[in-house]
Amino acid sequence: MKKFKDSAVALGLMISLMFVSACSSSSNNTANTYSKTIQEMTTFINTQITNDKVKGLAVALIDDQSTVWLEGFGKADVANEIPVTPDTHFEIGSNSKTFAGVMIAQLVEQGFNIDEPVTRYLPGFKIGAPLGFTASNPITIRTMLTHHSGIPGDIFNGGFSLKSEPHKTRKEMNQWFLDYLANDCQAFPIDLVSSYSNTAVALLSDVIANASGKDFADYSEALFHTLGMDQTSFDHDSPKVADHVSKGYSSGIESGPFYCSLGTSGSIISTASDMAKYLKMITGNGMGERGRVMSAATLETMLINQSTSPPLDLGRKIGFLWQLTDQDLSYAGNLCWHNGGTMTMMSHMTVLRDHKLAVVVL
């Protein structure tokens, strides 16, 4: 799995690097501008699929509002010889977190204050102070968005289960988190250090529901509709995605299918063609395929550093759950990125904001 993850991230990075070279071309012909990038990356992808036992993947490259490359490679179902296409469904894992960031940004545009204590929107939330420390400032939405809340990160017992087994719903999983945390303590004091927390981000789905006064499923589906993402859902059983998801493979062996109950922390299922529409919203200053998702100003707020950047973070910056620093791409200017993984699938996306270029690999 680690080898697969490294390959997905490396592939996204390499395409990003080649993107910068391609965009420096003086040609106004999009096909000519990116032909070398596509040709070289196609060769690289086919080699990686063989070397790393990756059965299939899909890639999308975006230049501003144009999708300049959208293609599937390998098999979505090896046994039945079903190829990956741009419309093959994949679990995108932690890339789901960025959608939570988008929904929070929409609420901010309506007056939501991310510096309010999380207890205002999660009345049942309780957690002890870190061992060796006294209670400090309350955990806020901001600290949850930037992974500085100190909420323990990976306590998702039952977050993944085989589809054939009983599984928790998103609401049941979040209630389990609240019950568990009430008898636990923070891993770190607030704002001491960035500490990636799947638990904190999963709870944001209930924050979004309570702050908006809407059912989370309805709120998220409305966002997908505005984005034009008609093949995407947080719900594995949604008719939009059920029975259309690529088979999962671990070291070349079919495994699963698994059910993910982690909501905003990692449950989205999507396609390369839909994810291209999502990234066009970022390069398009907040405009979705069917309408405006957020203002350009709100998009900027979402994608600027929201943490206190304590020294222990070593220069890393984060917006509303979007990572904003990448040492390998530091010369490319402002950027945002994220990656994700489930039991058998990995994904990566990068947006080079100053160049309005983006890539996603599923």
C-alpha positions as CSV (number, residue, x, y, z in Angstrom):
1,M,0.0,0.0,0.0
2,K,2.8,2.4,0.8
3,K,4.4,1.7,-2.5
4,F,1.1,2.5,-4.3
5,K,0.8,5.7,-2.3
6,D,4.3,6.8,-3.1
7,S,3.5,6.1,-6.8
8,A,0.3,8.1,-6.8
9,V,2.0,11.1,-5.1
10,A,5.0,10.8,-7.4
11,L,2.8,10.6,-10.4
12,G,0.9,13.7,-9.4
13,L,4.1,15.6,-8.7
14,M,5.7,14.6,-12.0
15,I,2.7,15.7,-13.9
16,S,2.7,19.0,-12.0
17,L,6.4,19.5,-12.8
18,M,5.8,18.8,-16.5
19,F,2.8,21.1,-16.4
20,V,4.9,24.1,-15.6
21,S,7.2,23.3,-18.5
22,A,4.3,22.9,-20.8
23,C,2.6,26.1,-19.8
24,S,5.7,28.0,-20.8
25,S,5.2,27.1,-24.4
26,S,4.3,29.9,-26.7
27,S,1.9,27.8,-28.7
28,N,-1.8,28.8,-28.5
29,N,-2.8,25.3,-29.6
30,T,-3.8,23.3,-26.5
31,A,-3.2,19.9,-28.1
32,N,0.3,20.9,-29.2
33,T,1.1,22.6,-25.9
34,Y,0.5,19.5,-23.9
35,S,1.3,16.7,-26.4
36,K,4.8,16.1,-25.1
37,T,3.6,16.1,-21.5
38,I,0.8,13.6,-22.3
39,Q,3.2,11.4,-24.4
40,E,5.9,11.2,-21.7
41,M,3.5,10.7,-18.8
42,T,1.6,8.0,-20.7
43,T,4.9,6.1,-21.0
44,F,5.7,6.7,-17.3
45,I,2.2,5.6,-16.2
46,N,2.3,2.3,-18.2
47,T,5.7,1.6,-16.7
48,Q,4.6,2.3,-13.1
49,I,1.5,0.2,-13.5
50,T,3.7,-2.8,-14.3
51,N,6.4,-2.1,-11.7
52,D,4.1,-1.3,-8.8
53,K,1.3,-3.8,-9.5
54,V,-1.2,-1.0,-9.9
55,K,-4.2,-2.5,-11.7
56,G,-5.7,0.7,-12.9
57,L,-5.8,4.5,-12.6
58,A,-7.4,7.6,-14.1
59,V,-5.8,11.0,-14.6
60,A,-7.1,14.5,-15.4
61,L,-5.1,17.6,-16.3
62,I,-6.7,21.0,-16.2
63,D,-5.5,24.3,-17.7
64,D,-7.8,27.0,-16.3
65,Q,-11.3,26.0,-17.5
66,S,-10.1,23.4,-20.1
67,T,-9.5,19.7,-19.4
68,V,-6.4,19.1,-21.6
69,W,-6.1,15.4,-20.7
70,L,-8.6,12.9,-19.3
71,E,-7.8,9.2,-19.6
72,G,-8.0,5.9,-17.9
73,F,-5.3,3.2,-17.7
74,G,-5.4,-0.5,-16.9
75,K,-8.4,-2.4,-15.5
76,A,-11.2,-1.5,-13.1
77,D,-12.0,-5.2,-12.9
78,V,-9.3,-7.5,-13.9
79,A,-11.3,-10.7,-13.7
80,N,-14.0,-9.4,-16.0
81,E,-11.6,-7.4,-18.3
82,I,-13.3,-4.0,-17.6
83,P,-11.0,-1.1,-18.4
84,V,-10.6,2.1,-16.4
85,T,-12.2,5.1,-18.1
86,P,-12.5,8.7,-17.0
87,D,-15.9,7.8,-15.5
88,T,-14.7,4.8,-13.4
89,H,-15.5,5.4,-9.8
90,F,-12.7,5.4,-7.2
91,E,-12.6,6.0,-3.4
92,I,-10.7,9.3,-3.0
93,G,-10.0,8.9,0.7
94,S,-8.7,12.0,2.4
95,N,-9.2,14.2,-0.6
96,S,-12.8,14.2,0.8
97,K,-11.5,16.6,3.5
98,T,-11.1,19.4,1.0
99,F,-14.8,19.2,0.3
100,A,-15.5,19.8,4.0
101,G,-13.2,22.8,3.7
102,V,-15.4,24.1,0.8
103,M,-18.6,23.6,2.7
104,I,-17.2,25.4,5.8
105,A,-16.0,28.3,3.4
106,Q,-19.6,28.5,2.1
107,L,-20.9,28.9,5.7
108,V,-18.2,31.5,6.4
109,E,-19.6,33.5,3.5
110,Q,-23.0,33.4,5.3
111,G,-21.5,34.7,8.5
112,F,-20.2,31.5,10.2
113,N,-17.3,32.1,12.6
114,I,-14.6,29.5,12.6
115,D,-13.2,30.8,15.8
116,E,-16.2,29.7,17.9
117,P,-15.8,26.7,20.2
118,V,-16.8,23.4,18.5
119,T,-19.2,22.8,21.4
120,R,-21.6,25.4,20.0
121,Y,-22.3,23.0,17.1
122,L,-21.5,19.7,18.9
123,P,-23.1,20.1,22.3
124,G,-22.0,16.6,23.2
125,F,-18.3,17.2,22.5
126,K,-16.0,16.7,25.5
127,I,-12.3,15.8,25.8
128,G,-9.7,16.0,28.6
129,A,-6.6,18.2,28.5
130,P,-3.4,16.7,27.2
131,L,-1.5,14.6,29.8
132,G,0.8,16.8,31.8
133,F,-1.1,20.0,30.8
134,T,-4.0,22.0,32.3
135,A,-7.0,22.9,30.2
136,S,-6.3,25.7,27.7
137,N,-8.3,27.6,25.2
138,P,-11.4,25.7,23.8
139,I,-11.1,23.7,20.6
140,T,-12.4,25.8,17.7
141,I,-13.5,25.1,14.2
142,R,-10.4,26.8,12.9
143,T,-8.1,24.5,14.9
144,M,-10.0,21.5,13.5
145,L,-9.6,22.8,9.9
146,T,-5.9,23.2,10.3
147,H,-5.2,20.0,12.2
148,H,-4.1,22.0,15.4
149,S,-7.0,20.9,17.7
150,G,-5.0,18.1,19.4
151,I,-7.9,15.7,18.9
152,P,-6.4,12.2,18.5
153,G,-6.2,11.4,14.8
154,D,-6.8,7.7,14.1
155,I,-9.3,6.2,16.5
156,F,-11.7,5.1,13.8
157,N,-12.5,1.6,15.1
158,G,-15.1,0.4,12.6
159,G,-14.4,3.2,10.2
160,F,-13.7,0.6,7.5
161,S,-15.6,-2.6,7.1
162,L,-16.3,-5.2,4.4
163,K,-19.5,-4.4,2.5
164,S,-20.8,-7.8,3.5
165,E,-20.4,-6.9,7.2
166,P,-22.6,-4.6,9.3
167,H,-21.2,-1.1,9.2
168,K,-21.7,2.1,11.0
169,T,-23.5,5.0,9.3
170,R,-21.7,8.4,9.2
171,K,-23.9,9.6,12.1
172,E,-23.3,6.4,14.1
173,M,-19.5,6.7,13.6
174,N,-19.6,10.4,14.7
175,Q,-21.5,9.4,17.8
176,W,-19.0,6.7,18.5
177,F,-16.2,9.3,18.2
178,L,-18.0,11.6,20.7
179,D,-18.5,8.8,23.2
180,Y,-14.9,7.7,22.9
181,L,-13.4,11.3,23.2
182,A,-15.4,12.0,26.3
183,N,-13.2,9.5,28.1
184,D,-10.0,10.5,26.3
185,C,-7.6,13.4,26.3
186,Q,-6.0,15.6,23.6
187,A,-2.8,14.3,22.1
188,F,-1.3,17.8,22.1
189,P,-2.2,21.3,23.4
190,I,-4.1,23.5,20.9
191,D,-1.8,25.1,18.3
192,L,1.3,23.4,19.6
193,V,2.0,21.4,16.4
194,S,0.2,20.2,13.3
195,S,-1.2,16.8,14.1
196,Y,-3.3,15.2,11.3
197,S,-6.7,14.2,12.7
198,N,-9.1,12.1,10.8
199,T,-11.3,12.1,13.9
200,A,-11.7,15.9,14.0
201,V,-12.5,16.3,10.3
202,A,-15.1,13.5,10.4
203,L,-16.9,15.4,13.2
204,L,-17.0,18.5,10.9
205,S,-19.9,16.8,9.0
206,D,-22.1,17.3,12.1
207,V,-20.8,20.8,12.5
208,I,-21.8,21.6,8.9
209,A,-25.2,20.1,9.4
210,N,-25.9,21.9,12.7
211,A,-24.5,25.3,11.4
212,S,-26.5,25.2,8.2
213,G,-29.7,23.7,9.7
214,K,-29.7,21.2,6.9
215,D,-29.2,17.4,6.7
216,F,-25.6,16.8,5.8
217,A,-26.5,14.5,2.8
218,D,-28.7,17.2,1.4
219,Y,-26.1,19.9,1.9
220,S,-23.3,17.9,0.3
221,E,-25.5,16.8,-2.6
222,A,-26.4,20.4,-3.3
223,L,-22.7,21.2,-3.5
224,F,-22.0,18.3,-5.9
225,H,-24.9,19.5,-8.1
226,T,-23.5,23.1,-8.3
227,L,-20.1,21.7,-9.2
228,G,-21.7,19.5,-11.9
229,M,-20.3,16.4,-10.1
230,D,-23.2,14.0,-10.9
231,Q,-21.2,10.9,-10.4
232,T,-20.0,11.7,-6.9
233,S,-21.3,11.0,-3.4
234,F,-20.2,10.6,0.3
235,D,-22.6,7.6,0.4
236,H,-21.2,4.3,-1.0
237,D,-24.8,3.1,-1.4
238,S,-25.9,6.1,-3.4
239,P,-27.4,5.0,-6.8
240,K,-24.9,7.4,-8.4
241,V,-22.0,5.2,-7.3
242,A,-23.2,1.9,-6.0
243,D,-21.9,-1.1,-8.0
244,H,-19.9,1.2,-10.2
245,V,-16.7,1.4,-8.1
246,S,-13.5,0.0,-9.3
247,K,-12.4,-3.2,-7.7
248,G,-9.7,-2.7,-5.1
249,Y,-6.3,-4.5,-5.3
250,S,-3.6,-4.9,-2.7
251,S,-0.2,-6.1,-4.1
252,G,-2.1,-7.1,-7.2
253,I,-4.7,-9.2,-5.4
254,E,-8.4,-8.3,-5.4
255,S,-9.4,-7.2,-1.9
256,G,-12.7,-5.9,-0.5
257,P,-15.0,-4.2,-1.3
258,F,-14.8,-2.1,1.8
259,Y,-17.3,0.4,3.3
260,C,-16.0,3.7,4.7
261,S,-18.0,5.4,7.5
262,L,-15.6,8.3,8.0
263,G,-17.8,10.9,6.3
264,T,-16.0,14.2,5.6
265,S,-12.7,12.6,6.6
266,G,-12.6,10.1,3.7
267,S,-15.8,8.7,2.3
268,I,-16.2,10.3,-1.1
269,I,-16.4,8.2,-4.2
270,S,-15.8,10.0,-7.5
271,T,-14.5,9.9,-11.0
272,A,-11.6,11.6,-12.8
273,S,-14.1,13.5,-15.0
274,D,-16.0,14.8,-11.9
275,M,-12.8,15.6,-10.0
276,A,-11.7,17.7,-13.1
277,K,-14.9,19.8,-12.5
278,Y,-14.0,20.2,-8.9
279,L,-10.5,21.5,-9.7
280,K,-11.9,23.8,-12.3
281,M,-13.9,25.5,-9.5
282,I,-10.5,26.2,-7.8
283,T,-8.9,27.5,-11.0
284,G,-12.1,29.4,-11.8
285,N,-12.1,31.5,-8.7
286,G,-15.1,29.7,-7.1
287,M,-17.3,29.2,-10.1
288,G,-18.9,25.7,-10.5
289,E,-20.3,24.2,-13.7
290,R,-23.9,25.1,-12.7
291,G,-23.3,28.2,-10.6
292,R,-21.0,30.0,-8.2
293,V,-19.9,27.8,-5.3
294,M,-18.3,30.7,-3.4
295,S,-17.0,34.2,-4.2
296,A,-13.4,34.7,-5.3
297,A,-12.7,36.4,-2.0
298,T,-14.0,33.5,0.0
299,L,-11.9,31.1,-2.1
300,E,-8.8,33.2,-1.3
301,T,-9.7,32.9,2.4
302,M,-10.0,29.2,2.1
303,L,-6.6,28.9,0.5
304,I,-4.5,31.1,2.7
305,N,-2.7,30.0,5.8
306,Q,-5.2,29.7,8.7
307,S,-2.9,28.3,11.4
308,T,-0.7,30.1,13.8
309,S,2.3,28.3,12.1
310,P,4.0,27.3,15.3
311,P,7.8,26.6,15.0
312,L,7.2,22.8,15.3
313,D,5.2,22.9,12.0
314,L,8.5,23.5,10.2
315,G,7.0,26.0,7.8
316,R,4.0,24.0,6.7
317,K,0.9,26.0,6.0
318,I,-2.7,25.0,5.7
319,G,-5.9,26.7,4.7
320,F,-9.4,25.2,5.2
321,L,-8.1,21.6,5.1
322,W,-6.1,22.3,1.9
323,Q,-2.3,21.8,2.2
324,L,-0.5,24.9,0.9
325,T,3.2,24.0,1.0
326,D,5.1,21.5,-1.1
327,Q,8.9,21.7,-1.1
328,D,9.3,20.0,-4.5
329,L,7.0,22.6,-6.1
330,S,8.0,25.7,-4.1
331,Y,9.4,27.4,-7.3
332,A,5.9,27.2,-8.9
333,G,4.3,29.9,-6.6
334,N,1.0,29.6,-4.8
335,L,-0.4,26.1,-4.7
336,C,-2.8,23.8,-2.9
337,W,-2.9,20.1,-2.7
338,H,-4.1,17.0,-0.9
339,N,-3.9,13.2,-1.2
340,G,-5.8,10.3,0.2
341,G,-6.1,6.6,0.6
342,T,-8.5,3.9,1.7
343,M,-7.9,0.2,2.1
344,T,-7.0,-0.4,-1.5
345,M,-7.1,2.9,-3.4
346,M,-5.0,6.1,-3.4
347,S,-5.4,9.5,-4.9
348,H,-3.6,12.8,-5.3
349,M,-4.4,16.3,-6.5
350,T,-2.4,19.5,-6.9
351,V,-3.4,23.0,-8.1
352,L,-0.7,25.4,-9.2
353,R,-2.8,28.5,-8.6
354,D,-0.5,31.1,-10.1
355,H,-0.6,29.1,-13.4
356,K,-4.2,28.0,-13.2
357,L,-3.0,24.4,-13.7
358,A,-4.3,21.3,-11.9
359,V,-3.9,17.6,-11.9
360,V,-5.7,14.7,-10.2
361,V,-4.7,11.0,-10.1
362,L,-7.1,8.3,-8.9
